[in-house]
Amino acid sequence: MLVNEYKAVPIVVQESASVYDAIVTLFLEDVGTLYVVNQKGHLAGVVSRKDMLRASLGNKALEGMPVSIIMTRMPNIVTCTPEDSLFVAAKKLIDFQIDSLPVIRPSEEDPKLMELLGRVTKTTIARAFVELGSEPLV
């Protein structure tokens, strides 16, 4: 069972988006993590519910604060590739105590930049587990 077979569409915001806009996107998309991309669409960072809550406590100027200020930046992001097994992805989620992994591959124009292909979440793993348990034994 490979990540590529189960990955979901990543929910992204631009680096220049405000924290306010990121919070709105988080709620509208009903996700716990947003992926932050640069102008060329490469993964620049990750911002979680907790990051946004921390930024919003006592701060009334969320419309003027770019999400790039509060995000976790590359290369400090735990990632997976389409070729990884779901087991490897699940182990990373547990070992690093995170809710989601960006599915990436190096960009053709610059291998240091990462192309964002999808996401794997705890829900993705649970869905695969349920699907596996629902298959008739051969």
Wavefront OBJ file of the C-alpha trace (Angstrom):
o trace
v 0.000 0.000 0.000
v 1.757 3.092 -1.265
v 1.255 6.736 -0.320
v 0.608 7.554 -3.985
v -2.525 5.377 -3.961
v -4.032 7.090 -0.901
v -2.779 10.682 -0.865
v -5.345 13.469 -0.728
v -5.314 16.911 -2.334
v -3.226 19.332 -0.257
v -4.897 22.480 1.043
v -2.527 25.344 0.334
v -2.087 29.046 1.011
v 0.486 31.419 -0.441
v 3.385 32.658 1.716
v 2.002 36.166 1.407
v -1.478 35.208 2.684
v -2.458 36.758 5.990
v -2.887 34.692 9.129
v -6.545 35.768 9.058
v -6.989 34.368 5.535
v -5.236 31.152 6.580
v -7.616 30.738 9.537
v -10.606 31.258 7.226
v -9.199 28.660 4.783
v -8.582 26.215 7.625
v -12.214 26.390 8.713
v -13.720 26.447 5.216
v -11.712 23.378 4.173
v -12.204 21.661 7.561
v -8.548 20.612 7.890
v -5.991 20.828 10.664
v -2.965 21.751 8.586
v -2.322 24.086 5.688
v 0.653 23.839 3.363
v 2.335 27.103 2.505
v 3.683 27.447 -1.020
v 5.880 30.062 -2.664
v 5.037 31.914 -5.889
v 6.165 28.956 -8.010
v 4.062 26.502 -6.017
v 6.939 24.835 -4.166
v 6.483 23.830 -0.536
v 7.777 26.610 1.702
v 6.202 25.679 5.016
v 3.411 24.189 7.068
v 1.028 25.932 9.425
v -1.177 24.081 11.912
v -4.250 24.952 13.956
v -2.024 25.321 16.979
v 0.282 27.763 15.144
v -2.687 29.923 14.180
v -4.246 29.798 17.626
v -0.943 30.865 19.177
v -0.632 33.742 16.688
v -4.193 34.907 17.253
v -4.150 35.021 21.060
v -4.064 38.681 22.021
v -3.235 39.737 18.461
v -5.801 41.872 16.690
v -3.759 42.562 13.537
v -4.108 39.151 11.881
v -5.043 40.676 8.505
v -1.634 42.332 8.302
v 0.508 39.423 9.490
v 1.760 37.101 6.720
v 1.420 33.389 7.386
v 5.130 33.022 6.543
v 5.944 34.524 9.958
v 4.281 31.718 11.928
v 4.843 28.696 9.662
v 7.307 25.867 10.149
v 9.783 26.199 7.291
v 11.522 23.746 5.027
v 13.741 21.821 5.775
v 12.216 21.406 9.271
v 9.139 19.663 7.895
v 8.595 15.911 8.082
v 7.614 14.703 4.612
v 6.953 11.562 2.604
v 7.187 10.616 -1.057
v 4.647 8.915 -3.329
v 6.794 5.777 -3.302
v 6.753 5.447 0.515
v 4.531 2.802 2.030
v 1.546 3.837 4.144
v 3.283 2.056 7.020
v 6.286 4.417 6.728
v 3.941 7.416 6.592
v 1.968 6.194 9.621
v 5.178 5.621 11.567
v 6.311 9.196 10.829
v 2.946 10.574 11.978
v 3.288 8.691 15.264
v 7.027 9.188 15.815
v 6.881 12.951 15.229
v 3.427 13.391 16.831
v 1.992 15.280 13.866
v -1.371 15.166 12.115
v -0.340 15.272 8.477
v 2.539 14.785 6.055
v 3.088 16.620 2.792
v 3.726 14.264 -0.124
v 6.614 15.772 -2.073
v 9.187 15.216 -4.782
v 12.231 17.305 -5.713
v 11.559 19.940 -8.351
v 13.047 19.316 -11.778
v 14.329 22.899 -11.981
v 16.044 22.796 -8.559
v 16.291 19.571 -6.497
v 16.478 21.670 -3.305
v 12.924 22.900 -3.928
v 10.034 20.528 -3.220
v 6.991 20.067 -5.398
v 3.840 19.465 -3.329
v 1.877 16.482 -4.670
v -0.565 15.705 -1.880
v -1.039 15.016 1.810
v -1.351 12.019 4.084
v -3.233 12.428 7.349
v -4.237 10.242 10.265
v -7.633 9.979 8.573
v -5.939 8.711 5.398
v -4.263 5.940 7.394
v -7.509 5.050 9.201
v -9.392 4.939 5.881
v -6.780 2.567 4.387
v -6.952 0.394 7.505
v -10.750 0.164 7.283
v -10.530 -0.580 3.556
v -8.016 -3.327 4.226
v -10.259 -4.842 6.899
v -13.276 -4.742 4.596
v -11.654 -6.796 1.828
v -12.712 -10.454 1.751
v -9.963 -12.919 2.600
v -8.736 -14.917 -0.383
l 1 2 3 4 5 6 7 8 9 10 11 12 13 14 15 16 17 18 19 20 21 22 23 24 25 26 27 28 29 30 31 32 33 34 35 36 37 38 39 40 41 42 43 44 45 46 47 48 49 50 51 52 53 54 55 56 57 58 59 60 61 62 63 64 65 66 67 68 69 70 71 72 73 74 75 76 77 78 79 80 81 82 83 84 85 86 87 88 89 90 91 92 93 94 95 96 97 98 99 100 101 102 103 104 105 106 107 108 109 110 111 112 113 114 115 116 117 118 119 120 121 122 123 124 125 126 127 128 129 130 131 132 133 134 135 136 137 138
